[in-house]
Amino acid sequence: MEKTNVVNAVGKGGETYLTTCQNKQELEKWLAEHKDEIIIDELKVIDKVRNPLLKIFSRNK
C-alpha cells in the first residue's frame, strides 16, 4: 500500500488549502513554498495509506 500525506491548512486571508504529498520531501517542499501564506497553528497533516487499485484510476493523463 502506498502512503500519502494529506495536508489541510488555512491561509492568512481565510483561504483553505487541501493537497496531497507522496513523501516527506514533497511535504517539506510544499510547506516551504507556502509558509508565508498559511497559519502554522491551523496546519493539519494526516498520514493515509492508499489502496494500490486507486493508483490505477488516479493517474495523470
PDB file with SEQRES, HELIX, SHEET and CRYST1 records, atoms N, CA, C and O in Angstrom:
SEQRES   1 A   61  MET GLU LYS THR ASN VAL VAL ASN ALA VAL GLY LYS GLY          
SEQRES   2 A   61  GLY GLU THR TYR LEU THR THR CYS GLN ASN LYS GLN GLU          
SEQRES   3 A   61  LEU GLU LYS TRP LEU ALA GLU HIS LYS ASP GLU ILE ILE          
SEQRES   4 A   61  ILE ASP GLU LEU LYS VAL ILE ASP LYS VAL ARG ASN PRO          
SEQRES   5 A   61  LEU LEU LYS ILE PHE SER ARG ASN LYS                          
HELIX    1 AA1 LYS A   24  HIS A   34  1                                  11    
HELIX    2 AA2 ILE A   40  GLU A   42  5                                   3    
HELIX    3 AA3 PRO A   52  PHE A   57  1                                   6    
SHEET    1 AA1 3 THR A  16  CYS A  21  0                                        
SHEET    2 AA1 3 GLU A   2  VAL A  10 -1                                        
SHEET    3 AA1 3 LYS A  44  ARG A  50 -1                                        
CRYST1    1.000    1.000    1.000  90.00  90.00  90.00 P 1           1          
ATOM      1  N   MET A   1       0.837  -1.180   0.000  1.00  0.00           N  
ATOM      2  CA  MET A   1       0.000   0.000   0.000  1.00  0.00           C  
ATOM      3  C   MET A   1       0.883   1.246   0.000  1.00  0.00           C  
ATOM      4  O   MET A   1       1.931   1.287   0.646  1.00  0.00           O  
ATOM      5  N   GLU A   2       0.450   2.225  -0.715  1.00  0.00           N  
ATOM      6  CA  GLU A   2       1.202   3.469  -0.846  1.00  0.00           C  
ATOM      7  C   GLU A   2       0.772   4.452   0.237  1.00  0.00           C  
ATOM      8  O   GLU A   2      -0.421   4.620   0.488  1.00  0.00           O  
ATOM      9  N   LYS A   3       1.736   5.096   0.872  1.00  0.00           N  
ATOM     10  CA  LYS A   3       1.451   6.058   1.926  1.00  0.00           C  
ATOM     11  C   LYS A   3       1.371   7.456   1.325  1.00  0.00           C  
ATOM     12  O   LYS A   3       2.215   7.839   0.515  1.00  0.00           O  
ATOM     13  N   THR A   4       0.363   8.211   1.720  1.00  0.00           N  
ATOM     14  CA  THR A   4       0.147   9.562   1.232  1.00  0.00           C  
ATOM     15  C   THR A   4      -0.095  10.479   2.415  1.00  0.00           C  
ATOM     16  O   THR A   4      -0.747  10.083   3.381  1.00  0.00           O  
ATOM     17  N   ASN A   5       0.424  11.707   2.352  1.00  0.00           N  
ATOM     18  CA  ASN A   5       0.160  12.708   3.372  1.00  0.00           C  
ATOM     19  C   ASN A   5      -0.886  13.673   2.835  1.00  0.00           C  
ATOM     20  O   ASN A   5      -0.721  14.243   1.756  1.00  0.00           O  
ATOM     21  N   VAL A   6      -1.955  13.852   3.587  1.00  0.00           N  
ATOM     22  CA  VAL A   6      -2.991  14.810   3.228  1.00  0.00           C  
ATOM     23  C   VAL A   6      -2.740  16.064   4.055  1.00  0.00           C  
ATOM     24  O   VAL A   6      -2.656  16.000   5.281  1.00  0.00           O  
ATOM     25  N   VAL A   7      -2.620  17.214   3.372  1.00  0.00           N  
ATOM     26  CA  VAL A   7      -2.333  18.478   4.031  1.00  0.00           C  
ATOM     27  C   VAL A   7      -3.570  19.347   3.971  1.00  0.00           C  
ATOM     28  O   VAL A   7      -4.121  19.587   2.897  1.00  0.00           O  
ATOM     29  N   ASN A   8      -4.006  19.817   5.133  1.00  0.00           N  
ATOM     30  CA  ASN A   8      -5.135  20.718   5.241  1.00  0.00           C  
ATOM     31  C   ASN A   8      -4.637  21.937   6.013  1.00  0.00           C  
ATOM     32  O   ASN A   8      -4.201  21.821   7.159  1.00  0.00           O  
ATOM     33  N   ALA A   9      -4.707  23.114   5.372  1.00  0.00           N  
ATOM     34  CA  ALA A   9      -4.188  24.323   6.013  1.00  0.00           C  
ATOM     35  C   ALA A   9      -5.134  25.486   5.749  1.00  0.00           C  
ATOM     36  O   ALA A   9      -5.896  25.482   4.782  1.00  0.00           O  
ATOM     37  N   VAL A  10      -5.070  26.485   6.632  1.00  0.00           N  
ATOM     38  CA  VAL A  10      -5.850  27.710   6.488  1.00  0.00           C  
ATOM     39  C   VAL A  10      -4.881  28.842   6.169  1.00  0.00           C  
ATOM     40  O   VAL A  10      -3.861  29.012   6.836  1.00  0.00           O  
ATOM     41  N   GLY A  11      -5.217  29.611   5.137  1.00  0.00           N  
ATOM     42  CA  GLY A  11      -4.376  30.726   4.735  1.00  0.00           C  
ATOM     43  C   GLY A  11      -4.644  31.966   5.573  1.00  0.00           C  
ATOM     44  O   GLY A  11      -5.679  32.074   6.231  1.00  0.00           O  
ATOM     45  N   LYS A  12      -3.709  32.891   5.541  1.00  0.00           N  
ATOM     46  CA  LYS A  12      -3.835  34.130   6.312  1.00  0.00           C  
ATOM     47  C   LYS A  12      -4.980  34.996   5.826  1.00  0.00           C  
ATOM     48  O   LYS A  12      -5.478  35.837   6.575  1.00  0.00           O  
ATOM     49  N   GLY A  13      -5.408  34.807   4.587  1.00  0.00           N  
ATOM     50  CA  GLY A  13      -6.540  35.549   4.041  1.00  0.00           C  
ATOM     51  C   GLY A  13      -7.844  34.783   4.136  1.00  0.00           C  
ATOM     52  O   GLY A  13      -8.852  35.207   3.569  1.00  0.00           O  
ATOM     53  N   GLY A  14      -7.843  33.648   4.852  1.00  0.00           N  
ATOM     54  CA  GLY A  14      -9.039  32.842   5.021  1.00  0.00           C  
ATOM     55  C   GLY A  14      -9.169  31.725   3.998  1.00  0.00           C  
ATOM     56  O   GLY A  14     -10.166  31.001   4.002  1.00  0.00           O  
ATOM     57  N   GLU A  15      -8.180  31.570   3.123  1.00  0.00           N  
ATOM     58  CA  GLU A  15      -8.217  30.508   2.126  1.00  0.00           C  
ATOM     59  C   GLU A  15      -8.066  29.147   2.793  1.00  0.00           C  
ATOM     60  O   GLU A  15      -7.515  29.039   3.888  1.00  0.00           O  
ATOM     61  N   THR A  16      -8.557  28.119   2.126  1.00  0.00           N  
ATOM     62  CA  THR A  16      -8.382  26.754   2.582  1.00  0.00           C  
ATOM     63  C   THR A  16      -7.493  26.028   1.583  1.00  0.00           C  
ATOM     64  O   THR A  16      -7.762  26.032   0.382  1.00  0.00           O  
ATOM     65  N   TYR A  17      -6.445  25.413   2.079  1.00  0.00           N  
ATOM     66  CA  TYR A  17      -5.533  24.638   1.244  1.00  0.00           C  
ATOM     67  C   TYR A  17      -5.741  23.164   1.547  1.00  0.00           C  
ATOM     68  O   TYR A  17      -5.735  22.759   2.709  1.00  0.00           O  
ATOM     69  N   LEU A  18      -5.924  22.369   0.517  1.00  0.00           N  
ATOM     70  CA  LEU A  18      -6.040  20.924   0.659  1.00  0.00           C  
ATOM     71  C   LEU A  18      -5.221  20.296  -0.454  1.00  0.00           C  
ATOM     72  O   LEU A  18      -5.503  20.505  -1.634  1.00  0.00           O  
ATOM     73  N   THR A  19      -4.218  19.534  -0.086  1.00  0.00           N  
ATOM     74  CA  THR A  19      -3.347  18.913  -1.072  1.00  0.00           C  
ATOM     75  C   THR A  19      -2.829  17.590  -0.538  1.00  0.00           C  
ATOM     76  O   THR A  19      -2.962  17.296   0.650  1.00  0.00           O  
ATOM     77  N   THR A  20      -2.244  16.803  -1.410  1.00  0.00           N  
ATOM     78  CA  THR A  20      -1.628  15.546  -1.002  1.00  0.00           C  
ATOM     79  C   THR A  20      -0.167  15.544  -1.411  1.00  0.00           C  
ATOM     80  O   THR A  20       0.205  16.111  -2.439  1.00  0.00           O  
ATOM     81  N   CYS A  21       0.648  14.907  -0.602  1.00  0.00           N  
ATOM     82  CA  CYS A  21       2.073  14.767  -0.874  1.00  0.00           C  
ATOM     83  C   CYS A  21       2.420  13.285  -0.767  1.00  0.00           C  
ATOM     84  O   CYS A  21       1.938  12.591   0.129  1.00  0.00           O  
ATOM     85  N   GLN A  22       3.248  12.812  -1.673  1.00  0.00           N  
ATOM     86  CA  GLN A  22       3.576  11.389  -1.726  1.00  0.00           C  
ATOM     87  C   GLN A  22       4.647  10.965  -0.725  1.00  0.00           C  
ATOM     88  O   GLN A  22       4.706   9.798  -0.338  1.00  0.00           O  
ATOM     89  N   ASN A  23       5.494  11.907  -0.305  1.00  0.00           N  
ATOM     90  CA  ASN A  23       6.573  11.542   0.620  1.00  0.00           C  
ATOM     91  C   ASN A  23       6.959  12.758   1.460  1.00  0.00           C  
ATOM     92  O   ASN A  23       6.439  13.856   1.266  1.00  0.00           O  
ATOM     93  N   LYS A  24       7.874  12.540   2.390  1.00  0.00           N  
ATOM     94  CA  LYS A  24       8.273  13.599   3.325  1.00  0.00           C  
ATOM     95  C   LYS A  24       8.938  14.770   2.607  1.00  0.00           C  
ATOM     96  O   LYS A  24       8.710  15.925   2.966  1.00  0.00           O  
ATOM     97  N   GLN A  25       9.758  14.481   1.597  1.00  0.00           N  
ATOM     98  CA  GLN A  25      10.437  15.546   0.871  1.00  0.00           C  
ATOM     99  C   GLN A  25       9.439  16.437   0.130  1.00  0.00           C  
ATOM    100  O   GLN A  25       9.582  17.660   0.126  1.00  0.00           O  
ATOM    101  N   GLU A  26       8.440  15.834  -0.489  1.00  0.00           N  
ATOM    102  CA  GLU A  26       7.410  16.602  -1.185  1.00  0.00           C  
ATOM    103  C   GLU A  26       6.614  17.451  -0.196  1.00  0.00           C  
ATOM    104  O   GLU A  26       6.257  18.589  -0.502  1.00  0.00           O  
ATOM    105  N   LEU A  27       6.335  16.902   0.988  1.00  0.00           N  
ATOM    106  CA  LEU A  27       5.628  17.642   2.032  1.00  0.00           C  
ATOM    107  C   LEU A  27       6.454  18.837   2.500  1.00  0.00           C  
ATOM    108  O   LEU A  27       5.932  19.944   2.627  1.00  0.00           O  
ATOM    109  N   GLU A  28       7.730  18.614   2.756  1.00  0.00           N  
ATOM    110  CA  GLU A  28       8.599  19.707   3.199  1.00  0.00           C  
ATOM    111  C   GLU A  28       8.724  20.791   2.135  1.00  0.00           C  
ATOM    112  O   GLU A  28       8.778  21.975   2.469  1.00  0.00           O  
ATOM    113  N   LYS A  29       8.772  20.412   0.873  1.00  0.00           N  
ATOM    114  CA  LYS A  29       8.846  21.376  -0.230  1.00  0.00           C  
ATOM    115  C   LYS A  29       7.574  22.224  -0.277  1.00  0.00           C  
ATOM    116  O   LYS A  29       7.643  23.445  -0.423  1.00  0.00           O  
ATOM    117  N   TRP A  30       6.397  21.565  -0.150  1.00  0.00           N  
ATOM    118  CA  TRP A  30       5.124  22.288  -0.183  1.00  0.00           C  
ATOM    119  C   TRP A  30       5.052  23.276   0.977  1.00  0.00           C  
ATOM    120  O   TRP A  30       4.642  24.423   0.795  1.00  0.00           O  
ATOM    121  N   LEU A  31       5.449  22.835   2.164  1.00  0.00           N  
ATOM    122  CA  LEU A  31       5.418  23.711   3.336  1.00  0.00           C  
ATOM    123  C   LEU A  31       6.356  24.898   3.165  1.00  0.00           C  
ATOM    124  O   LEU A  31       6.003  26.018   3.535  1.00  0.00           O  
ATOM    125  N   ALA A  32       7.544  24.673   2.612  1.00  0.00           N  
ATOM    126  CA  ALA A  32       8.495  25.761   2.393  1.00  0.00           C  
ATOM    127  C   ALA A  32       7.953  26.781   1.393  1.00  0.00           C  
ATOM    128  O   ALA A  32       8.157  27.984   1.557  1.00  0.00           O  
ATOM    129  N   GLU A  33       7.264  26.300   0.357  1.00  0.00           N  
ATOM    130  CA  GLU A  33       6.706  27.193  -0.668  1.00  0.00           C  
ATOM    131  C   GLU A  33       5.529  28.015  -0.144  1.00  0.00           C  
ATOM    132  O   GLU A  33       5.280  29.116  -0.636  1.00  0.00           O  
ATOM    133  N   HIS A  34       4.805  27.497   0.846  1.00  0.00           N  
ATOM    134  CA  HIS A  34       3.583  28.147   1.323  1.00  0.00           C  
ATOM    135  C   HIS A  34       3.673  28.695   2.743  1.00  0.00           C  
ATOM    136  O   HIS A  34       2.664  29.140   3.290  1.00  0.00           O  
ATOM    137  N   LYS A  35       4.867  28.672   3.357  1.00  0.00           N  
ATOM    138  CA  LYS A  35       4.987  29.051   4.772  1.00  0.00           C  
ATOM    139  C   LYS A  35       4.548  30.488   5.051  1.00  0.00           C  
ATOM    140  O   LYS A  35       4.064  30.775   6.146  1.00  0.00           O  
ATOM    141  N   ASP A  36       4.706  31.389   4.092  1.00  0.00           N  
ATOM    142  CA  ASP A  36       4.303  32.784   4.299  1.00  0.00           C  
ATOM    143  C   ASP A  36       2.812  32.997   4.087  1.00  0.00           C  
ATOM    144  O   ASP A  36       2.278  34.041   4.461  1.00  0.00           O  
ATOM    145  N   GLU A  37       2.136  32.022   3.493  1.00  0.00           N  
ATOM    146  CA  GLU A  37       0.719  32.156   3.154  1.00  0.00           C  
ATOM    147  C   GLU A  37      -0.221  31.459   4.129  1.00  0.00           C  
ATOM    148  O   GLU A  37      -1.418  31.747   4.148  1.00  0.00           O  
ATOM    149  N   ILE A  38       0.311  30.537   4.944  1.00  0.00           N  
ATOM    150  CA  ILE A  38      -0.569  29.740   5.807  1.00  0.00           C  
ATOM    151  C   ILE A  38      -0.348  30.061   7.282  1.00  0.00           C  
ATOM    152  O   ILE A  38       0.692  30.584   7.681  1.00  0.00           O  
ATOM    153  N   ILE A  39      -1.365  29.729   8.079  1.00  0.00           N  
ATOM    154  CA  ILE A  39      -1.282  29.858   9.536  1.00  0.00           C  
ATOM    155  C   ILE A  39      -0.811  28.502  10.060  1.00  0.00           C  
ATOM    156  O   ILE A  39      -1.539  27.512   9.990  1.00  0.00           O  
ATOM    157  N   ILE A  40       0.395  28.471  10.577  1.00  0.00           N  
ATOM    158  CA  ILE A  40       1.001  27.206  11.004  1.00  0.00           C  
ATOM    159  C   ILE A  40       0.177  26.527  12.104  1.00  0.00           C  
ATOM    160  O   ILE A  40       0.110  25.299  12.149  1.00  0.00           O  
ATOM    161  N   ASP A  41      -0.446  27.302  12.983  1.00  0.00           N  
ATOM    162  CA  ASP A  41      -1.252  26.712  14.061  1.00  0.00           C  
ATOM    163  C   ASP A  41      -2.491  25.993  13.530  1.00  0.00           C  
ATOM    164  O   ASP A  41      -3.058  25.150  14.225  1.00  0.00           O  
ATOM    165  N   GLU A  42      -2.917  26.315  12.313  1.00  0.00           N  
ATOM    166  CA  GLU A  42      -4.100  25.698  11.711  1.00  0.00           C  
ATOM    167  C   GLU A  42      -3.742  24.567  10.756  1.00  0.00           C  
ATOM    168  O   GLU A  42      -4.625  24.025  10.091  1.00  0.00           O  
ATOM    169  N   LEU A  43      -2.471  24.202  10.673  1.00  0.00           N  
ATOM    170  CA  LEU A  43      -1.986  23.177   9.756  1.00  0.00           C  
ATOM    171  C   LEU A  43      -2.280  21.787  10.303  1.00  0.00           C  
ATOM    172  O   LEU A  43      -2.030  21.503  11.474  1.00  0.00           O  
ATOM    173  N   LYS A  44      -2.819  20.914   9.434  1.00  0.00           N  
ATOM    174  CA  LYS A  44      -3.053  19.516   9.799  1.00  0.00           C  
ATOM    175  C   LYS A  44      -2.481  18.646   8.697  1.00  0.00           C  
ATOM    176  O   LYS A  44      -2.764  18.851   7.517  1.00  0.00           O  
ATOM    177  N   VAL A  45      -1.675  17.675   9.091  1.00  0.00           N  
ATOM    178  CA  VAL A  45      -1.105  16.711   8.151  1.00  0.00           C  
ATOM    179  C   VAL A  45      -1.557  15.332   8.614  1.00  0.00           C  
ATOM    180  O   VAL A  45      -1.316  14.940   9.756  1.00  0.00           O  
ATOM    181  N   ILE A  46      -2.212  14.604   7.722  1.00  0.00           N  
ATOM    182  CA  ILE A  46      -2.748  13.287   8.048  1.00  0.00           C  
ATOM    183  C   ILE A  46      -2.063  12.260   7.162  1.00  0.00           C  
ATOM    184  O   ILE A  46      -2.034  12.405   5.940  1.00  0.00           O  
ATOM    185  N   ASP A  47      -1.512  11.223   7.777  1.00  0.00           N  
ATOM    186  CA  ASP A  47      -0.912  10.123   7.021  1.00  0.00           C  
ATOM    187  C   ASP A  47      -2.014   9.156   6.617  1.00  0.00           C  
ATOM    188  O   ASP A  47      -2.777   8.681   7.458  1.00  0.00           O  
ATOM    189  N   LYS A  48      -2.090   8.872   5.332  1.00  0.00           N  
ATOM    190  CA  LYS A  48      -3.079   7.929   4.824  1.00  0.00           C  
ATOM    191  C   LYS A  48      -2.353   6.827   4.073  1.00  0.00           C  
ATOM    192  O   LYS A  48      -1.274   7.041   3.521  1.00  0.00           O  
ATOM    193  N   VAL A  49      -2.944   5.668   4.056  1.00  0.00           N  
ATOM    194  CA  VAL A  49      -2.438   4.572   3.250  1.00  0.00           C  
ATOM    195  C   VAL A  49      -3.424   4.385   2.108  1.00  0.00           C  
ATOM    196  O   VAL A  49      -4.614   4.152   2.319  1.00  0.00           O  
ATOM    197  N   ARG A  50      -2.899   4.492   0.890  1.00  0.00           N  
ATOM    198  CA  ARG A  50      -3.737   4.420  -0.297  1.00  0.00           C  
ATOM    199  C   ARG A  50      -3.781   3.003  -0.854  1.00  0.00           C  
ATOM    200  O   ARG A  50      -2.760   2.320  -0.933  1.00  0.00           O  
ATOM    201  N   ASN A  51      -4.948   2.585  -1.229  1.00  0.00           N  
ATOM    202  CA  ASN A  51      -5.133   1.297  -1.848  1.00  0.00           C  
ATOM    203  C   ASN A  51      -4.455   1.293  -3.220  1.00  0.00           C  
ATOM    204  O   ASN A  51      -4.644   2.243  -3.979  1.00  0.00           O  
ATOM    205  N   PRO A  52      -3.683   0.279  -3.568  1.00  0.00           N  
ATOM    206  CA  PRO A  52      -2.998   0.247  -4.864  1.00  0.00           C  
ATOM    207  C   PRO A  52      -3.949   0.332  -6.054  1.00  0.00           C  
ATOM    208  O   PRO A  52      -3.563   0.843  -7.105  1.00  0.00           O  
ATOM    209  N   LEU A  53      -5.157  -0.146  -5.919  1.00  0.00           N  
ATOM    210  CA  LEU A  53      -6.125  -0.053  -7.020  1.00  0.00           C  
ATOM    211  C   LEU A  53      -6.500   1.390  -7.325  1.00  0.00           C  
ATOM    212  O   LEU A  53      -6.767   1.728  -8.479  1.00  0.00           O  
ATOM    213  N   LEU A  54      -6.523   2.244  -6.308  1.00  0.00           N  
ATOM    214  CA  LEU A  54      -6.853   3.646  -6.536  1.00  0.00           C  
ATOM    215  C   LEU A  54      -5.779   4.339  -7.368  1.00  0.00           C  
ATOM    216  O   LEU A  54      -6.070   5.295  -8.087  1.00  0.00           O  
ATOM    217  N   LYS A  55      -4.546   3.864  -7.273  1.00  0.00           N  
ATOM    218  CA  LYS A  55      -3.446   4.442  -8.037  1.00  0.00           C  
ATOM    219  C   LYS A  55      -3.697   4.296  -9.536  1.00  0.00           C  
ATOM    220  O   LYS A  55      -3.354   5.186 -10.314  1.00  0.00           O  
ATOM    221  N   ILE A  56      -4.284   3.197  -9.935  1.00  0.00           N  
ATOM    222  CA  ILE A  56      -4.579   2.954 -11.355  1.00  0.00           C  
ATOM    223  C   ILE A  56      -5.554   4.003 -11.885  1.00  0.00           C  
ATOM    224  O   ILE A  56      -5.390   4.510 -12.995  1.00  0.00           O  
ATOM    225  N   PHE A  57      -6.560   4.320 -11.092  1.00  0.00           N  
ATOM    226  CA  PHE A  57      -7.607   5.246 -11.523  1.00  0.00           C  
ATOM    227  C   PHE A  57      -7.235   6.718 -11.375  1.00  0.00           C  
ATOM    228  O   PHE A  57      -7.912   7.577 -11.941  1.00  0.00           O  
ATOM    229  N   SER A  58      -6.187   7.027 -10.635  1.00  0.00           N  
ATOM    230  CA  SER A  58      -5.842   8.433 -10.389  1.00  0.00           C  
ATOM    231  C   SER A  58      -4.619   8.897 -11.178  1.00  0.00           C  
ATOM    232  O   SER A  58      -4.079   9.965 -10.891  1.00  0.00           O  
ATOM    233  N   ARG A  59      -4.182   8.137 -12.140  1.00  0.00           N  
ATOM    234  CA  ARG A  59      -3.009   8.529 -12.935  1.00  0.00           C  
ATOM    235  C   ARG A  59      -3.302   9.767 -13.756  1.00  0.00           C  
ATOM    236  O   ARG A  59      -4.404   9.935 -14.278  1.00  0.00           O  
ATOM    237  N   ASN A  60      -2.301  10.635 -13.866  1.00  0.00           N  
ATOM    238  CA  ASN A  60      -2.428  11.819 -14.713  1.00  0.00           C  
ATOM    239  C   ASN A  60      -2.350  11.404 -16.171  1.00  0.00           C  
ATOM    240  O   ASN A  60      -1.522  10.580 -16.559  1.00  0.00           O  
ATOM    241  N   LYS A  61      -3.223  11.987 -16.964  1.00  0.00           N  
ATOM    242  CA  LYS A  61      -3.244  11.669 -18.398  1.00  0.00           C  
ATOM    243  C   LYS A  61      -2.589  12.740 -19.201  1.00  0.00           C  
ATOM    244  O   LYS A  61      -2.517  12.637 -20.425  1.00  0.00           O  
TER     245      LYS A  61                                                      
END                                                                             
